[in-house]
Every structure is written in structure tokens, then in C-alpha cells.
Amino acid sequence: MSGKGGGGVRFFLLMFLLALPVTVFGEYRTIDELAKAYSDEACKSCHARVHEEWSSSYHARSVVNSLGILREFIEVGLKKDWKKPVNREELMRCMGCHAPQLKDASESLIGEVARLAVAAAGEKEGGEARKSLERLSVNCVVCHNTMAGVERNLKGAPVPGVYYGPAGKATPAHGTRKSAALTSSLFCGQCHGIYTPPDREIVFCTSLYESYQDAYRANGGLKSCQECHMRAKGRGHRTPGSHQAEIVREGIGLEVDAAGVRLTPGQWTPAVLVSATLSNRAGHRTPDG
């Protein structure tokens, strides 16, 4: 392509690429810097529907929806019970899943996020601390780049600026690679299972993935997490879970039997005996994280 027209197209593509969220491995000192590096704003240009679905998901609020337990972990666990510092190594036991981008934060920013988490836990919606933390979440960049290295031992770590997906369809907007791993339950199991941080001290927040493997797959179950939580009924990137009634109704069976009886021999004391049976129809234990 040559001439003024070609130069204009190249300039447009260059500016568009510069606006894309690119995972840069460095130490960001403020939430503004970190949020910009991991921004999902450019994703909306081509993936508006998917981005809208994600916006209503718990992934989009992975930090602010967990403020209570984060405060307990920091104030009671680290500071009181274990007498450990609030630093990157300790905070990432939670944030390795709730805000993986914090791996690129400076120690000063880690301390600030911890302070904000404690403050925000006592705030109502719209509080200043909560608004700051809303900018950290499990977003497009986290899933399609940061956490996409399920096959890290075989294919290496995710390449900065490259976005991984089931199709890997080429686009002038950014680098893409195909990764079948993103459609596997193992991808979800990175966080929705027993978490092992770099120091190998296992964190038992949830054992959902282990239950899926041991109780469902081991007994002949064939569906993946994505089949129930994304593809079924066109749920897409809303990925509803235990916090949404729609999927709880599917995962838990309820049978109720009621019978009228007469209590106390010789006297008419009408009563009703009710028997309720709950059954697990999900592919894992429920409830769980």
C-alpha cells in the first residue's frame, strides 16, 4: 500500500494499537497507571456485546465483591494471627485470582490497595475507596493474556500484547493466538480451585475444581465449566454462578412431599408433615467458591 491513503491507514492502525490494553511487565506505582496498562476500554470497539456481558458479571467486580473476606485476611489473618507483613507475597495469595494485574504493582501500590480494601469494606456503594478498587478486576486482559498461560510448560508464558482465544482469528487490532486451553475446565480451575502461590503454600479458598474432577469427571461427567456457565442458554461472558438464582435453580433439585395427619391417638389434632429433599445436579459440590 502506498500514497497518502496508505499512510493514513497505517497511521490509524498505529494509533489504534497504541490505545489497546497491552500487558507491560513493570512496577506500577498508582492504580491509575496499573488500570491504564490493563484497560479493557479498547476491547469494546470490536467486542461490544461480549464486553457488555462481562460488565454484568462477578468477574467485573472480583475485588469489590470480596471486600469482607479481604479485610479479614489483612486485618485478622496477616496482622493479628500470623504476624506477617502486608506485602506483595502475602496479598497476592488473594489477588493472584481476584486482581492478577497486581503482580506488576510496586510494593507501595500493594500497600495502598491493602489500605483501600480495608477502608472500602466499611463503605457503602459509591465510596471513594470502593470506586478506586472497582478499577481492578478479572477483565479481558487478565483472562485472554495474563491467565492464558495454562500450557506454560509446553508453550511458554503469554506474550505481552497478544490475546489468546479459542479461534485465534487474525485481526489488525492486536496480536492473536489460538489456545484451546481457554475452553477447558483447567483454565477456570486456575482460580476456582485450590490455589498454589509461588511459595507453594496452598490456599484453600475453594476446592470447586477438585470436586469437579473427583466427583463429576471421575464418574463419567463430560461437560466443561464453560458448557454450563457460558454456552448454555447463551450466557456468554456473564458466567453466572452461585450468586445468581438462575443457575442455582438448575444446580439444586428440590422435591417436597406433604401429607395431612392426625396427631395424638383419640384426638383430632390436624397437622401436616412436610419432607423436603435437596439434590445436587451440578457438576461439582455446591455451594462452593
Residue pairs with C-beta under 8 A, 6 or more apart in sequence:
1 9
1 10
13 172
16 42
16 45
16 173
17 173
17 174
19 41
19 42
20 42
20 161
20 173
20 174
21 37
21 38
21 39
21 40
21 41
21 42
21 43
21 140
21 141
22 37
22 160
22 161
23 37
23 38
23 104
23 141
23 145
23 146
23 158
23 160
23 161
24 37
24 104
24 160
25 104
25 160
26 104
27 104
27 105
27 106
27 109
28 34
28 37
28 104
28 105
28 106
28 109
29 106
29 108
29 109
30 109
31 109
31 112
31 113
31 132
31 133
31 135
31 136
34 101
34 102
34 104
34 105
34 109
34 136
35 135
35 136
37 101
37 104
38 101
38 139
38 141
38 142
39 141
40 51
40 54
40 139
40 140
40 141
42 173
43 50
43 51
43 140
44 51
45 173
46 171
46 173
47 140
49 236
50 236
50 237
51 140
51 237
53 235
53 236
53 237
53 238
54 60
54 139
54 140
54 237
54 238
56 238
57 237
57 238
57 239
57 240
58 65
58 239
58 241
58 243
59 137
59 138
59 139
59 143
59 237
59 239
60 137
60 138
60 139
61 134
61 137
62 97
62 98
62 99
62 136
62 137
62 138
63 70
63 95
63 98
63 99
63 117
63 133
63 134
63 136
63 137
64 120
64 130
64 133
64 134
66 94
66 98
67 117
67 120
67 121
67 130
67 133
68 121
69 94
70 94
70 98
70 117
70 118
70 121
71 117
71 118
71 121
71 122
73 93
73 94
74 86
74 91
74 114
74 117
74 118
75 118
78 84
78 85
78 86
78 90
79 86
84 90
86 110
86 111
86 114
87 107
87 110
87 111
88 102
88 103
88 105
88 107
88 110
89 197
89 198
89 199
91 102
91 110
91 113
91 114
92 102
92 103
92 197
93 195
93 197
93 201
93 203
94 203
94 205
95 102
95 113
96 103
96 191
96 195
96 197
97 138
97 190
97 191
97 195
97 205
98 136
98 138
99 113
99 136
99 137
99 138
100 138
100 142
100 146
100 147
101 136
101 141
101 142
101 146
102 109
102 110
102 113
102 136
103 146
105 113
113 133
113 136
116 129
116 132
116 133
117 129
117 133
119 127
119 129
120 127
120 129
120 130
120 132
120 133
123 129
123 130
138 191
140 163
141 163
143 182
144 163
144 164
144 165
144 182
145 158
145 160
145 161
145 162
145 163
145 164
146 158
147 187
147 190
147 191
148 158
148 163
148 164
148 179
148 181
148 182
148 187
149 155
149 156
149 157
149 158
150 179
150 181
150 182
150 184
150 186
150 187
150 190
151 179
151 181
158 164
159 175
159 177
161 174
161 175
162 174
162 175
162 176
162 177
163 174
163 175
163 176
163 177
164 176
164 177
164 178
164 179
164 182
165 176
165 177
165 178
165 179
165 182
166 178
166 179
166 180
166 182
166 183
167 178
168 176
168 177
168 178
168 179
169 176
170 176
181 187
183 224
183 226
184 224
184 226
185 209
185 212
185 224
185 225
185 226
188 209
188 225
188 226
189 208
189 209
189 212
189 213
189 225
192 206
192 208
192 209
192 225
192 289
193 206
193 207
193 208
193 209
193 210
194 202
194 203
194 204
194 206
194 207
194 209
194 210
195 202
195 203
195 205
196 202
196 203
197 203
205 289
206 288
206 289
207 285
207 288
208 284
208 285
208 288
208 289
209 284
211 284
211 285
211 288
212 221
212 225
212 283
212 284
215 284
215 285
216 283
216 284
221 283
223 283
225 283
228 247
228 250
228 282
228 283
229 235
229 239
229 240
229 241
229 247
230 236
230 237
230 239
240 246
240 247
241 247
242 248
242 286
242 287
242 288
250 281
250 282
251 280
251 281
251 282
251 286
252 278
252 279
252 280
252 281
252 282
252 286
253 277
253 278
253 279
253 280
253 281
254 276
254 277
254 278
254 279
255 276
255 277
255 279
256 274
256 275
256 276
256 277
257 274
257 275
258 272
258 273
258 274
258 275
259 272
259 273
260 270
260 271
260 272
261 270
261 271
261 272
261 273
262 268
262 269
262 270
262 271
263 269
263 270
263 271
280 286
